[in-house]
Amino acid sequence: MTAEPHSRRSVLTAGAAVAGAAVGAVALSACGTSGSAATPGSKNAQPAPAPGQPLVALADVPVGEAKAAKGPDGSDIVVARTAENTAAAFSAICTHQGCTVAPQGAELKCPCHGSVFDALTGAVKNGPAKQPLPPVKVRVDNGQIVTG
């Protein structure tokens, strides 16, 4: 076997191709849906957590606003206080491309593509998302918002 001498051009071309492929893979993975963001009824859907597991103190969520929380399984959820003694919760995974939404007052905003959701209902207020955020069953129990 003989070794071919590599020209400067062939080394630079190969390096640029490898770098371009790596950047493309990172960009695609940032916009893709995550494995934990399953839609209801899909084969990746997770079973509902056991009822009564605490998520956040009711007093920590202002009425009409929402707060980010972690589900018992570590999933990202948003807990909203819909009235003085009632709450609602939704998956925090944007239904457009799978990014995590952030609570901002009465809205949930996706930092990736600009979708906006109603924090109290999970409904789409502004796309590109077309589907609402999937609800997570919760209830208020002894001053805590717990799984429902």
N, C-alpha and C positions, 0 to 999 in steps of 0.2 A: 504494500500500500504506500502511496506517495502522498505527502502532505502538500496541499495547494497553498501558495502564499495568499493571504487575504489583503485585498486592497483597502485603503482607508474608506473608499466609497461603499464597499460591500459591508464593512463593519458598521458604518453609520446607518446604512439602509436597514440592516437587520435590527439594530438597536431601536430605531424609530418605529419599526413595525411592532416590536415587542412592547414598547412603551404605549403605543396607540391602542393595542389590544387590551392592555391592563387598564388604561383610562376608560375605555369603552365598557369593560366588564364592571368596573366600579360604578359608572353612571347608570348602567342598566340595573344593577342590584339596588341602587338607591331608589329607583322608581318602581321596582317590582313589588308585588305583594309579599308579605312575610308569611311563613308557614303558620304562625299563630293567629293570623287574621282570617279565619275561615268565615265564610258566610253561612248563615243558618241553613241547615239541611244539607250542607256539603259533606263530602266524606271526611274532611278535615275538622269538622265541628267538634268542639270539646264538650264534654258533659257539663251540665250546670253545677256550680259549687254547692256544697251542703248549705242549707239555710241557717241563718243566724250568725254567720261569721262577720265580725266587724270590719268595716271599710274606712269610716271616718266619723268623727264626732259631728253631730248635727249642728252644734254651735260654731264649728269651724267653716261652715258653708253659709254665706249670706243668702237670705231669701232672694230668689230670682237670678242667682248666679251658680257657677259650677266650680268644681275643684278636681284636679287630677288625682287619681288614686291607683293603687295596685289591687287587683283581685286576689283572692286566696291562692290562685294558681300562678300568680305573678303577671297576669295579663294587665295591659294598660286599659283603664276604664276612666270614665268621667262621671262624677256624682254631682247631681244638681239638686238644689233645694227649691222645690216648686211652690211651696207655701210654708207657713210657720212650722207645721208638724208633718210635712210630707216631702218625699224625695223621689227622684228618678235617677236612673243610671244608664249609661250607654257604653258600648265599646269605644275606645279612643282611637281606633284604627280607621282612617279615612277610607270611605268606600270607593274612592277614585283609584288610587294607586298604592294604598297601604301605609302611608306615613302616619305618624302620631299627631293627632290634633291637640291644640293647646287652648285651655279655657281663657277667655278674655271677657269678663263680665257675663252678659247673657248670651254670648256667642262662643262657639268652638271654631278655631281657625286652623286650617291646615297650612303649615309653613312651606310645603313643597310646591303646591300648584294653586293655592289661593282659595280653595273651597271654604265655605262658611256654613256652619250648622247652628241651629237653634239649640242652646244649651239645655232648655227645659223639655224639649220634645225629640231632639235628635234629627229633626227635619232639615233638609237642604235649604239654605237661604240663598246661596250663591254657588254656582258650579265652578269647576267642571264636574264635580261629583253629581250623580243623578239619583243615587239611592241614599236613604236616611241611614244614620248610624244604628246598628243593631242594639235593641234594648237589653239591659241586664236587669234581672229581677232583684229589687231591693225593697226594704221596708224600714220604718223607724221603730227602734226598740230601745227603751230606757236611755234616751238621749244619744243613741248611736244610729248611724245608717249601716244596716247589716244586709248580707245577702238574703234574698227573699224566698 
